[in-house]
């Protein structure tokens, strides 16, 4: 590099000071030698484009605007590509690697990929919107494969009984389920209370399940906080709650196989059901207990236990 600069400077001719002051011109050295340029990588499109523009139209670089919003030299490209080849991201099979090659997806997306819709919150508008959208998407993806709805929700109320959503939130999900062509498998994990119990019972007959220690409960709809409403508005809202209660009773009677009078009678107060009682009432069809059938079949009767223990029954006792 130093040798190149020496050759360039030695081959430059400078005007005399007298001529400079007489002609009132700026000091401009005239070089006859060319300063060598570094070689251009032919595979780099950015440098290749710069070299092409510099050869064909060098004024593009010399006459640049002083106040430009575009970074230097990037305005030469309609859609700039700054890398010779785009970065290749290798698809990873597992998300538990020490150096993941891509960020893991969120859990709801993984469940949705397995055709699982999880309702794990009270039925507020945001939850209803997401659940209905997922149901519609899964039917669009495949109208024949079943859809699995896992329910752990307190319905339109919180666990302390305070109303957080309108009864129409549960009815909206119910109507969407009834419009689907797919089989719907419902599974209760944790709790299915109020409108959530209706969604549990609304699954396809024979495909409604419950975990052994889950709970189901049906109750009457509650009047939301009236606040500073006039008395006439409170009466209107109370009538609407009665209509929603009657609708809920009719739908539960339809899906559980009970009469409307029987469902209305047990709904006078909160009616809690464990997995066994929910099966007897018709809310579910089967209790999910892995290995339950084998365990019960291997259990010996009480007489065999007494015989193996050497206990003899005394007559009259």
C-alpha positions, 0 to 999 in steps of 0.5 A, spaced: 500 500 500 505 504 501 509 503 495 502 504 491 501 511 494 509 513 493 508 511 485 501 515 485 505 521 489 511 521 484 507 521 478 503 527 480 505 534 477 503 540 481 503 547 479 507 553 481 505 558 486 506 563 482 501 561 477 496 559 482 496 566 485 496 569 478 490 565 476 487 565 483 485 557 482 485 552 488 490 547 489 488 541 485 493 535 484 493 532 477 495 525 477 496 520 472 497 514 475 491 510 478 490 508 485 489 500 485 482 498 488 481 492 492 478 486 488 470 486 488 467 479 490 463 477 484 458 473 488 456 479 492 450 483 489 451 489 493 459 490 491 457 488 484 452 493 483 456 499 486 462 497 481 457 497 475 454 504 477 461 507 478 463 505 472 457 507 468 454 513 471 459 516 476 455 522 477 450 518 481 456 518 487 458 525 486 452 529 485 449 526 492 444 531 495 446 533 502 440 532 506 438 525 504 433 520 508 436 514 505 442 511 507 448 512 503 448 507 497 442 504 499 438 508 494 441 504 488 437 498 490 429 498 489 429 492 494 436 492 497 439 485 499 445 486 503 447 479 503 450 474 498 445 469 500 440 469 505 441 466 512 439 459 512 435 457 518 435 450 520 428 447 522 429 444 529 425 438 531 426 439 538 425 445 542 429 443 548 436 443 545 441 447 548 442 452 542 435 452 539 435 454 532 429 458 532 424 461 537 419 456 540 412 457 538 407 459 544 403 453 547 396 455 545 399 454 538 402 447 539 395 445 542 391 448 536 396 444 531 394 438 535 386 440 534 386 441 542 382 448 544 383 449 551 378 453 555 382 455 562 379 462 564 372 465 565 368 466 559 369 473 558 369 476 551 376 475 549 376 468 551 369 467 547 372 470 541 379 466 541 375 459 542 370 461 536 376 463 532 379 456 533 373 452 532 372 455 525 379 454 523 380 447 525 373 446 521 376 449 515 383 445 516 379 439 516 372 438 517 372 430 518 377 430 524 375 431 531 376 437 535 378 436 542 375 441 547 379 441 554 375 445 559 377 448 566 373 454 567 368 457 572 363 460 566 361 467 566 363 468 574 369 467 578 371 462 583 368 467 588 361 468 584 362 475 582 359 475 575 365 477 569 361 476 563 354 475 560 351 469 559 351 470 551 358 468 552 357 461 553 351 461 548 356 464 543 361 458 544 355 453 544 352 455 538 359 455 534 359 448 537 353 446 534 354 449 527 361 445 526 361 438 522 366 435 526 365 431 532 367 434 538 370 431 544 369 435 551 374 433 557 373 436 564 379 438 567 379 441 574 372 445 574 366 446 569 361 451 572 355 454 569 356 455 562 362 451 562 358 445 564 353 446 558 359 446 554 361 440 557 355 436 556 354 439 549 359 434 546 358 429 541 354 423 545 359 418 547 365 423 547 364 427 553 369 425 558 371 427 565 377 427 569 376 423 576 377 429 580 374 434 576 368 438 578 362 440 575 356 445 577 350 448 574 347 454 577 342 459 575 345 465 572 346 471 576 344 478 575 350 483 574 352 489 578 346 494 577 350 500 580 346 506 579 341 503 574 334 506 575 329 501 578 326 500 571 332 498 568 334 493 573 327 490 572 329 489 565 335 486 566 332 481 571 327 479 566 333 477 561 336 473 566 330 469 567 330 468 560 337 466 560 336 461 565 330 458 562 334 457 556 340 454 560 335 449 563 332 447 556 339 446 553 342 442 559 335 437 559 336 436 552 344 434 552 343 430 559 337 426 557 333 429 563 326 432 564 326 440 564 323 439 571 328 435 573 334 440 571 330 446 574 329 443 580 336 441 581 338 448 579 334 452 584 341 452 588 348 450 586 348 443 584 355 440 585 357 433 581 363 429 582 365 425 576 361 419 578 355 423 579 356 427 573 356 421 569 349 419 573 346 425 571 348 425 564 353 430 563 358 426 561 359 419 558 366 416 561 371 418 566 378 418 564 382 414 569 388 411 565 388 403 567 381 403 571 378 397 568 384 393 569 385 395 576 378 394 578 378 387 574 384 385 578 381 386 585 379 380 589 372 380 592 372 381 600 371 373 601 378 371 598 381 377 602 378 374 608 380 367 606 387 368 604 388 372 611 386 366 615 379 369 618 373 365 619 366 367 619 362 365 625 355 364 624 350 369 627 355 375 627 
